[in-house]
Amino acid sequence: MFPTAFPLFFSRKLPFSRFDFPRWQSVLAVTLIGVLIGLDPSLWSGSGMPVVPLWLTLSGTLLSTWVGFLVIVLILRWWMRRGGRWDVIGH
């Protein structure tokens, strides 16, 4: 990660192939984020609200994390295929 980040910090051009990484890493990262959110004790411990089973909390946070991730990917894919400059809106 650092060998790729330092040239970007100094505004050096890098080939796009330098940013390739295996797809399983992103799948693992998004899934891990969903699991860690589901393991947050404030979501399933007693705080005056009915206690939700842990399996339901984990499956709900995993599903919502993946849905949010896919929505963001679709929006970014649409945005990048618009053509023109990405930093100019309405020109």
HELIX and SHEET records of a PDB file:
HELIX    1   1 PHE A    2  PHE A    9  1                                   8    
HELIX    2   2 PHE A   16  PHE A   19  5                                   4    
HELIX    3   3 ARG A   23  GLY A   38  1                                  16    
HELIX    4   4 PRO A   41  TRP A   44  1                                   4    
HELIX    5   5 LEU A   54  MET A   80  1                                  27    
END                                                                             
